[in-house]
Amino acid sequence: MTVKIYIPRDAAALSLGAEKVAKAVAQEIASRGLDAQIVRNGSRGMFWLEPLVEVEVEGKRIGYGPVKAKDVADIFEAGLITGGAHPLCLGEVENLPFLKEQTRLTFARCGITDPLSLQDYEAHGGLKGLRRAAGMAAADIVKEVTDSGLRGRGGAGFPTGIKWKTVLDTPGVRKYIVCNADEGDSGTFADRMIMEGDPFVLIEGMAIAGLATGATKGFVYTRSEYPHAIAVMTEAVEIARAAGILGASVLGSGKAFDMEIRTGAGAYVCGEETSLLNSLEGKRGVVRAKPPLPAHKGLFDCPTVINNVISLASVPVIMDKGAAFYRDFGMGRSRGTIPLQIAGNVKYAGLYETAFGLSLGDIVDRIGGGTRTGRPVKAVQVGGPLGAYFPRALFDTPFDYEAFAAKDGLIGHAGIVVFDDTADMLKQARFAMEFCAVESCGKCTPCRIGSIRGVETADNIARGIEPEKNRALLADLCNTMKFGSLCALGGFTPYPVMSAMTHFPEDFSPAPLIEAAE
């Protein structure tokens, strides 16, 4: 019987040498004349163990990691094919604490299946949701998603079902589904992992959205910095189309839905939905004023659903298991699961899918293992470069949209970046303003000019020039940007700046400037 050896083709694993490991494994198989097959799967999300090599033995997956090309011969010598003992052997992968304690719904197949095997996808529960949806009325699909409590996982947390119902109820000659895969936030990689590790779940989710709203065309708008995701998604769409999952009659339902992959040119602001639409139309990526909302007049002035990758990828399990099953996870108005992306100065960096409700301290200290340097945690930024910095005093905050908002924070795309006690929070605040200045589309004055003045003001504080006056000026700039900007880029930049000033005031009180004696 052919033995399957799994080696990730995920970008994180590739960056750590997975391609060299795969070549070394292929050479060992050939030279030893073994009946073995290499499967290039996605990542399990345990980045400190990548490249993670797994072998299937008697229905169980035994892992070895992190493996380097130079280790491969020794691992084969130790009996890799039968899961033999070796210093890099981790035992059964599913029993590793980081994986065992997760609730994997959206990422149930990621790292387990061959991303481009439709047979693998169906064998692990794929297409059940779409098959059910194909036999339902559009309004009933929308109700199922609404009742599940699913909210936008891209950052805003807007109820997905309400957005879908608006598009369903809005008349239009043509309607569109647009997947926002422009994952530009630092410390986030969930979208990329889905596109590279389980592309069919995104395709299935978009097809369900199409059936639910009457949309017949979909676009995945992703980053040019994601070449592996683009390649996998492009091939997966072709496979799905050939299998009748996409096209003139989705799974023989008589309802049409097709989709394309489109690539952006590297503008962070195109993660904002109206800028994204402009870019898709071939225009400059600048923010549109609202109203009209994209649900009424979006892509090419047609009713358009714009959802994040994780939002759409969560729909198949809802349609398969039912709204009540999904809604049973979570807390408050935050229902279902959320893929936490743990990064920065942390011991166990990776993706951890769990129900809403874990405390920030539990995530950082227990799951993340504290800092990689072993120094005390000083701050944690949640929600990307526009997220607030939380000190340890706020680590009891549960991971919940409303709980974070109550502490002047935001969950965003659930990126969690950890900093130890060597971090200078004044420099971090300056970086937020500089980031906004560089990435601003330039359409509105508060964002375009306010961010530049913010950098100048932070520099004056660092130099000890009238620190009290400049701290007040920086706070005033933040207030203007928060309430005067057209989109979240300028509107959310104050979150990291004000949280840094509020929670780490000592970093905003440098020694006063001493004039040189004449």
RAKACOR-V613905 format. One record per residue. N is the residue number from 0. RES is the residue in one letter. PSI is psi in whole degrees, 0 to 359 (999 if undefined). BURIAL is + if it has 9 or more other C-alpha atoms within 8 Angstrom, else -. Layout:
n=N res=RES psi=PSI burial=BURIAL
n=N res=RES psi=PSI burial=BURIAL
This chain:
n=0 res=M psi=133 burial=-
n=1 res=T psi=129 burial=-
n=2 res=V psi=135 burial=+
n=3 res=K psi=128 burial=+
n=4 res=I psi=122 burial=+
n=5 res=Y psi=126 burial=+
n=6 res=I psi=120 burial=+
n=7 res=P psi=145 burial=+
n=8 res=R psi=10 burial=+
n=9 res=D psi=144 burial=+
n=10 res=A psi=324 burial=-
n=11 res=A psi=316 burial=+
n=12 res=A psi=321 burial=+
n=13 res=L psi=322 burial=+
n=14 res=S psi=341 burial=-
n=15 res=L psi=11 burial=-
n=16 res=G psi=18 burial=+
n=17 res=A psi=328 burial=+
n=18 res=E psi=319 burial=-
n=19 res=K psi=322 burial=+
n=20 res=V psi=317 burial=+
n=21 res=A psi=319 burial=+
n=22 res=K psi=319 burial=-
n=23 res=A psi=320 burial=+
n=24 res=V psi=318 burial=+
n=25 res=A psi=321 burial=+
n=26 res=Q psi=319 burial=-
n=27 res=E psi=320 burial=+
n=28 res=I psi=315 burial=+
n=29 res=A psi=314 burial=-
n=30 res=S psi=332 burial=-
n=31 res=R psi=356 burial=-
n=32 res=G psi=39 burial=-
n=33 res=L psi=149 burial=-
n=34 res=D psi=81 burial=-
n=35 res=A psi=151 burial=+
n=36 res=Q psi=134 burial=-
n=37 res=I psi=128 burial=+
n=38 res=V psi=124 burial=+
n=39 res=R psi=94 burial=+
n=40 res=N psi=182 burial=+
n=41 res=G psi=182 burial=+
n=42 res=S psi=148 burial=+
n=43 res=R psi=345 burial=-
n=44 res=G psi=9 burial=-
n=45 res=M psi=84 burial=+
n=46 res=F psi=335 burial=+
n=47 res=W psi=349 burial=+
n=48 res=L psi=3 burial=+
n=49 res=E psi=145 burial=+
n=50 res=P psi=129 burial=+
n=51 res=L psi=118 burial=+
n=52 res=V psi=130 burial=+
n=53 res=E psi=146 burial=+
n=54 res=V psi=136 burial=+
n=55 res=E psi=116 burial=+
n=56 res=V psi=116 burial=+
n=57 res=E psi=45 burial=-
n=58 res=G psi=0 burial=-
n=59 res=K psi=150 burial=-
n=60 res=R psi=114 burial=+
n=61 res=I psi=130 burial=+
n=62 res=G psi=152 burial=+
n=63 res=Y psi=130 burial=+
n=64 res=G psi=162 burial=+
n=65 res=P psi=134 burial=+
n=66 res=V psi=134 burial=+
n=67 res=K psi=160 burial=+
n=68 res=A psi=324 burial=+
n=69 res=K psi=342 burial=-
n=70 res=D psi=342 burial=-
n=71 res=V psi=313 burial=+
n=72 res=A psi=318 burial=+
n=73 res=D psi=321 burial=-
n=74 res=I psi=321 burial=+
n=75 res=F psi=320 burial=+
n=76 res=E psi=327 burial=-
n=77 res=A psi=355 burial=+
n=78 res=G psi=44 burial=+
n=79 res=L psi=317 burial=+
n=80 res=I psi=331 burial=+
n=81 res=T psi=12 burial=-
n=82 res=G psi=35 burial=+
n=83 res=G psi=157 burial=+
n=84 res=A psi=140 burial=-
n=85 res=H psi=150 burial=-
n=86 res=P psi=333 burial=-
n=87 res=L psi=359 burial=-
n=88 res=C psi=131 burial=+
n=89 res=L psi=355 burial=+
n=90 res=G psi=200 burial=-
n=91 res=E psi=123 burial=+
n=92 res=V psi=320 burial=+
n=93 res=E psi=340 burial=-
n=94 res=N psi=359 burial=-
n=95 res=L psi=132 burial=+
n=96 res=P psi=320 burial=-
n=97 res=F psi=324 burial=+
n=98 res=L psi=318 burial=+
n=99 res=K psi=327 burial=-
n=100 res=E psi=0 burial=-
n=101 res=Q psi=163 burial=+
n=102 res=T psi=92 burial=-
n=103 res=R psi=107 burial=+
n=104 res=L psi=299 burial=+
n=105 res=T psi=324 burial=+
n=106 res=F psi=25 burial=+
n=107 res=A psi=327 burial=-
n=108 res=R psi=347 burial=+
n=109 res=C psi=123 burial=+
n=110 res=G psi=352 burial=+
n=111 res=I psi=315 burial=-
n=112 res=T psi=166 burial=+
n=113 res=D psi=116 burial=+
n=114 res=P psi=332 burial=+
n=115 res=L psi=18 burial=+
n=116 res=S psi=107 burial=-
n=117 res=L psi=328 burial=+
n=118 res=Q psi=316 burial=-
n=119 res=D psi=316 burial=+
n=120 res=Y psi=312 burial=+
n=121 res=E psi=325 burial=+
n=122 res=A psi=338 burial=-
n=123 res=H psi=32 burial=-
n=124 res=G psi=1 burial=-
n=125 res=G psi=151 burial=+
n=126 res=L psi=356 burial=+
n=127 res=K psi=319 burial=+
n=128 res=G psi=317 burial=+
n=129 res=L psi=321 burial=+
n=130 res=R psi=320 burial=+
n=131 res=R psi=316 burial=+
n=132 res=A psi=325 burial=+
n=133 res=A psi=337 burial=+
n=134 res=G psi=8 burial=-
n=135 res=M psi=158 burial=-
n=136 res=A psi=150 burial=-
n=137 res=A psi=315 burial=+
n=138 res=A psi=327 burial=+
n=139 res=D psi=325 burial=+
n=140 res=I psi=314 burial=+
n=141 res=V psi=318 burial=+
n=142 res=K psi=320 burial=+
n=143 res=E psi=315 burial=+
n=144 res=V psi=320 burial=+
n=145 res=T psi=313 burial=+
n=146 res=D psi=337 burial=+
n=147 res=S psi=339 burial=+
n=148 res=G psi=9 burial=+
n=149 res=L psi=129 burial=+
n=150 res=R psi=157 burial=+
n=151 res=G psi=123 burial=+
n=152 res=R psi=3 burial=+
n=153 res=G psi=347 burial=+
n=154 res=G psi=318 burial=+
n=155 res=A psi=332 burial=-
n=156 res=G psi=25 burial=+
n=157 res=F psi=138 burial=-
n=158 res=P psi=123 burial=+
n=159 res=T psi=318 burial=+
n=160 res=G psi=322 burial=+
n=161 res=I psi=318 burial=-
n=162 res=K psi=315 burial=+
n=163 res=W psi=319 burial=+
n=164 res=K psi=322 burial=+
n=165 res=T psi=316 burial=+
n=166 res=V psi=319 burial=+
n=167 res=L psi=318 burial=+
n=168 res=D psi=350 burial=-
n=169 res=T psi=120 burial=+
n=170 res=P psi=146 burial=-
n=171 res=G psi=146 burial=-
n=172 res=V psi=324 burial=-
n=173 res=R psi=147 burial=-
n=174 res=K psi=155 burial=+
n=175 res=Y psi=152 burial=+
n=176 res=I psi=122 burial=+
n=177 res=V psi=123 burial=+
n=178 res=C psi=118 burial=+
n=179 res=N psi=97 burial=+
n=180 res=A psi=26 burial=+
n=181 res=D psi=69 burial=+
n=182 res=E psi=88 burial=+
n=183 res=G psi=353 burial=-
n=184 res=D psi=138 burial=+
n=185 res=S psi=142 burial=-
n=186 res=G psi=14 burial=+
n=187 res=T psi=141 burial=+
n=188 res=F psi=10 burial=-
n=189 res=A psi=317 burial=+
n=190 res=D psi=313 burial=+
n=191 res=R psi=317 burial=+
n=192 res=M psi=321 burial=+
n=193 res=I psi=313 burial=+
n=194 res=M psi=324 burial=+
n=195 res=E psi=329 burial=+
n=196 res=G psi=339 burial=+
n=197 res=D psi=62 burial=+
n=198 res=P psi=330 burial=+
n=199 res=F psi=334 burial=+
n=200 res=V psi=327 burial=+
n=201 res=L psi=318 burial=+
n=202 res=I psi=316 burial=+
n=203 res=E psi=316 burial=+
n=204 res=G psi=320 burial=+
n=205 res=M psi=322 burial=+
n=206 res=A psi=320 burial=+
n=207 res=I psi=318 burial=+
n=208 res=A psi=321 burial=+
n=209 res=G psi=314 burial=+
n=210 res=L psi=327 burial=+
n=211 res=A psi=334 burial=+
n=212 res=T psi=352 burial=+
n=213 res=G psi=11 burial=+
n=214 res=A psi=140 burial=+
n=215 res=T psi=356 burial=+
n=216 res=K psi=139 burial=+
n=217 res=G psi=153 burial=+
n=218 res=F psi=135 burial=+
n=219 res=V psi=116 burial=+
n=220 res=Y psi=110 burial=+
n=221 res=T psi=179 burial=+
n=222 res=R psi=145 burial=+
n=223 res=S psi=340 burial=+
n=224 res=E psi=359 burial=-
n=225 res=Y psi=62 burial=+
n=226 res=P psi=324 burial=-
n=227 res=H psi=319 burial=+
n=228 res=A psi=319 burial=+
n=229 res=I psi=316 burial=+
n=230 res=A psi=315 burial=-
n=231 res=V psi=314 burial=+
n=232 res=M psi=319 burial=+
n=233 res=T psi=315 burial=+
n=234 res=E psi=322 burial=+
n=235 res=A psi=322 burial=+
n=236 res=V psi=318 burial=+
n=237 res=E psi=318 burial=-
n=238 res=I psi=316 burial=+
n=239 res=A psi=320 burial=+
n=240 res=R psi=317 burial=+
n=241 res=A psi=332 burial=-
n=242 res=A psi=1 burial=-
n=243 res=G psi=11 burial=+
n=244 res=I psi=328 burial=+
n=245 res=L psi=155 burial=+
n=246 res=G psi=202 burial=+
n=247 res=A psi=336 burial=+
n=248 res=S psi=95 burial=+
n=249 res=V psi=116 burial=+
n=250 res=L psi=36 burial=+
n=251 res=G psi=17 burial=-
n=252 res=S psi=345 burial=-
n=253 res=G psi=359 burial=-
n=254 res=K psi=133 burial=+
n=255 res=A psi=142 burial=+
n=256 res=F psi=128 burial=+
n=257 res=D psi=166 burial=+
n=258 res=M psi=162 burial=+
n=259 res=E psi=159 burial=+
n=260 res=I psi=126 burial=+
n=261 res=R psi=145 burial=+
n=262 res=T psi=131 burial=+
n=263 res=G psi=179 burial=+
n=264 res=A psi=20 burial=-
n=265 res=G psi=12 burial=-
n=266 res=A psi=121 burial=+
n=267 res=Y psi=323 burial=-
n=268 res=V psi=343 burial=+
n=269 res=C psi=359 burial=+
n=270 res=G psi=343 burial=+
n=271 res=E psi=133 burial=+
n=272 res=E psi=323 burial=+
n=273 res=T psi=327 burial=+
n=274 res=S psi=321 burial=+
n=275 res=L psi=316 burial=+
n=276 res=L psi=317 burial=+
n=277 res=N psi=316 burial=+
n=278 res=S psi=318 burial=+
n=279 res=L psi=327 burial=+
n=280 res=E psi=0 burial=-
n=281 res=G psi=13 burial=-
n=282 res=K psi=173 burial=-
n=283 res=R psi=140 burial=-
n=284 res=G psi=79 burial=+
n=285 res=V psi=157 burial=+
n=286 res=V psi=140 burial=+
n=287 res=R psi=147 burial=-
n=288 res=A psi=147 burial=-
n=289 res=K psi=142 burial=-
n=290 res=P psi=169 burial=-
n=291 res=P psi=151 burial=-
n=292 res=L psi=150 burial=-
n=293 res=P psi=331 burial=+
n=294 res=A psi=336 burial=+
n=295 res=H psi=310 burial=+
n=296 res=K psi=96 burial=+
n=297 res=G psi=246 burial=+
n=298 res=L psi=125 burial=+
n=299 res=F psi=36 burial=-
n=300 res=D psi=20 burial=-
n=301 res=C psi=155 burial=+
n=302 res=P psi=129 burial=+
n=303 res=T psi=130 burial=+
n=304 res=V psi=127 burial=+
n=305 res=I psi=113 burial=+
n=306 res=N psi=153 burial=+
n=307 res=N psi=160 burial=+
n=308 res=V psi=310 burial=+
n=309 res=I psi=326 burial=+
n=310 res=S psi=309 burial=+
n=311 res=L psi=323 burial=+
n=312 res=A psi=344 burial=+
n=313 res=S psi=344 burial=+
n=314 res=V psi=317 burial=+
n=315 res=P psi=318 burial=+
n=316 res=V psi=328 burial=+
n=317 res=I psi=315 burial=+
n=318 res=M psi=332 burial=+
n=319 res=D psi=308 burial=+
n=320 res=K psi=341 burial=+
n=321 res=G psi=154 burial=+
n=322 res=A psi=319 burial=+
n=323 res=A psi=322 burial=-
n=324 res=F psi=312 burial=+
n=325 res=Y psi=318 burial=+
n=326 res=R psi=341 burial=+
n=327 res=D psi=340 burial=-
n=328 res=F psi=148 burial=+
n=329 res=G psi=195 burial=+
n=330 res=M psi=153 burial=+
n=331 res=G psi=230 burial=-
n=332 res=R psi=4 burial=-
n=333 res=S psi=97 burial=+
n=334 res=R psi=156 burial=+
n=335 res=G psi=204 burial=+
n=336 res=T psi=162 burial=+
n=337 res=I psi=130 burial=+
n=338 res=P psi=103 burial=+
n=339 res=L psi=133 burial=+
n=340 res=Q psi=105 burial=+
n=341 res=I psi=121 burial=+
n=342 res=A psi=186 burial=+
n=343 res=G psi=213 burial=+
n=344 res=N psi=77 burial=+
n=345 res=V psi=147 burial=+
n=346 res=K psi=314 burial=+
n=347 res=Y psi=85 burial=+
n=348 res=A psi=140 burial=+
n=349 res=G psi=192 burial=+
n=350 res=L psi=132 burial=+
n=351 res=Y psi=107 burial=+
n=352 res=E psi=128 burial=+
n=353 res=T psi=165 burial=+
n=354 res=A psi=149 burial=+
n=355 res=F psi=148 burial=+
n=356 res=G psi=341 burial=+
n=357 res=L psi=146 burial=+
n=358 res=S psi=154 burial=+
n=359 res=L psi=322 burial=+
n=360 res=G psi=321 burial=+
n=361 res=D psi=319 burial=+
n=362 res=I psi=313 burial=+
n=363 res=V psi=312 burial=+
n=364 res=D psi=314 burial=+
n=365 res=R psi=307 burial=+
n=366 res=I psi=313 burial=+
n=367 res=G psi=340 burial=+
n=368 res=G psi=16 burial=+
n=369 res=G psi=195 burial=+
n=370 res=T psi=152 burial=+
n=371 res=R psi=329 burial=+
n=372 res=T psi=344 burial=-
n=373 res=G psi=359 burial=-
n=374 res=R psi=164 burial=-
n=375 res=P psi=147 burial=-
n=376 res=V psi=129 burial=+
n=377 res=K psi=314 burial=+
n=378 res=A psi=153 burial=+
n=379 res=V psi=125 burial=+
n=380 res=Q psi=122 burial=+
n=381 res=V psi=129 burial=+
n=382 res=G psi=22 burial=+
n=383 res=G psi=190 burial=+
n=384 res=P psi=348 burial=+
n=385 res=L psi=10 burial=+
n=386 res=G psi=159 burial=+
n=387 res=A psi=154 burial=+
n=388 res=Y psi=122 burial=+
n=389 res=F psi=131 burial=+
n=390 res=P psi=173 burial=+
n=391 res=R psi=334 burial=+
n=392 res=A psi=341 burial=-
n=393 res=L psi=14 burial=-
n=394 res=F psi=352 burial=+
n=395 res=D psi=1 burial=-
n=396 res=T psi=124 burial=+
n=397 res=P psi=149 burial=+
n=398 res=F psi=95 burial=+
n=399 res=D psi=138 burial=+
n=400 res=Y psi=308 burial=+
n=401 res=E psi=324 burial=-
n=402 res=A psi=320 burial=+
n=403 res=F psi=319 burial=+
n=404 res=A psi=324 burial=+
n=405 res=A psi=338 burial=-
n=406 res=K psi=21 burial=-
n=407 res=D psi=38 burial=+
n=408 res=G psi=181 burial=+
n=409 res=L psi=147 burial=+
n=410 res=I psi=323 burial=+
n=411 res=G psi=228 burial=+
n=412 res=H psi=12 burial=+
n=413 res=A psi=30 burial=+
n=414 res=G psi=133 burial=+
n=415 res=I psi=112 burial=+
n=416 res=V psi=124 burial=+
n=417 res=V psi=139 burial=+
n=418 res=F psi=141 burial=+
n=419 res=D psi=186 burial=+
n=420 res=D psi=3 burial=+
n=421 res=T psi=353 burial=-
n=422 res=A psi=138 burial=-
n=423 res=D psi=110 burial=-
n=424 res=M psi=338 burial=+
n=425 res=L psi=319 burial=+
n=426 res=K psi=324 burial=-
n=427 res=Q psi=321 burial=+
n=428 res=A psi=319 burial=+
n=429 res=R psi=319 burial=+
n=430 res=F psi=320 burial=+
n=431 res=A psi=315 burial=+
n=432 res=M psi=319 burial=+
n=433 res=E psi=320 burial=+
n=434 res=F psi=315 burial=-
n=435 res=C psi=319 burial=+
n=436 res=A psi=319 burial=+
n=437 res=V psi=320 burial=-
n=438 res=E psi=353 burial=+
n=439 res=S psi=139 burial=+
n=440 res=C psi=344 burial=+
n=441 res=G psi=1 burial=-
n=442 res=K psi=321 burial=-
n=443 res=C psi=144 burial=-
n=444 res=T psi=317 burial=+
n=445 res=P psi=320 burial=+
n=446 res=C psi=311 burial=+
n=447 res=R psi=312 burial=+
n=448 res=I psi=321 burial=+
n=449 res=G psi=321 burial=+
n=450 res=S psi=323 burial=+
n=451 res=I psi=316 burial=+
n=452 res=R psi=328 burial=+
n=453 res=G psi=318 burial=+
n=454 res=V psi=314 burial=+
n=455 res=E psi=319 burial=-
n=456 res=T psi=318 burial=+
n=457 res=A psi=321 burial=+
n=458 res=D psi=322 burial=+
n=459 res=N psi=322 burial=+
n=460 res=I psi=317 burial=+
n=461 res=A psi=328 burial=+
n=462 res=R psi=355 burial=+
n=463 res=G psi=19 burial=+
n=464 res=I psi=112 burial=+
n=465 res=E psi=59 burial=-
n=466 res=P psi=318 burial=+
n=467 res=E psi=316 burial=-
n=468 res=K psi=319 burial=-
n=469 res=N psi=331 burial=+
n=470 res=R psi=319 burial=+
n=471 res=A psi=321 burial=-
n=472 res=L psi=319 burial=+
n=473 res=L psi=319 burial=+
n=474 res=A psi=322 burial=+
n=475 res=D psi=320 burial=-
n=476 res=L psi=317 burial=+
n=477 res=C psi=319 burial=+
n=478 res=N psi=318 burial=+
n=479 res=T psi=316 burial=+
n=480 res=M psi=320 burial=+
n=481 res=K psi=318 burial=+
n=482 res=F psi=351 burial=-
n=483 res=G psi=350 burial=-
n=484 res=S psi=151 burial=+
n=485 res=L psi=329 burial=+
n=486 res=C psi=182 burial=-
n=487 res=A psi=341 burial=+
n=488 res=L psi=305 burial=+
n=489 res=G psi=326 burial=+
n=490 res=G psi=332 burial=+
n=491 res=F psi=346 burial=+
n=492 res=T psi=326 burial=+
n=493 res=P psi=338 burial=+
n=494 res=Y psi=305 burial=+
n=495 res=P psi=325 burial=+
n=496 res=V psi=308 burial=+
n=497 res=M psi=324 burial=+
n=498 res=S psi=323 burial=+
n=499 res=A psi=317 burial=+
n=500 res=M psi=321 burial=+
n=501 res=T psi=313 burial=-
n=502 res=H psi=342 burial=-
n=503 res=F psi=56 burial=+
n=504 res=P psi=333 burial=+
n=505 res=E psi=332 burial=-
n=506 res=D psi=350 burial=+
n=507 res=F psi=16 burial=+
n=508 res=S psi=65 burial=+
n=509 res=P psi=168 burial=+
n=510 res=A psi=139 burial=-
n=511 res=P psi=151 burial=-
n=512 res=L psi=128 burial=-
n=513 res=I psi=118 burial=-
n=514 res=E psi=140 burial=-
n=515 res=A psi=138 burial=-
n=516 res=A psi=139 burial=-
n=517 res=E psi=999 burial=-
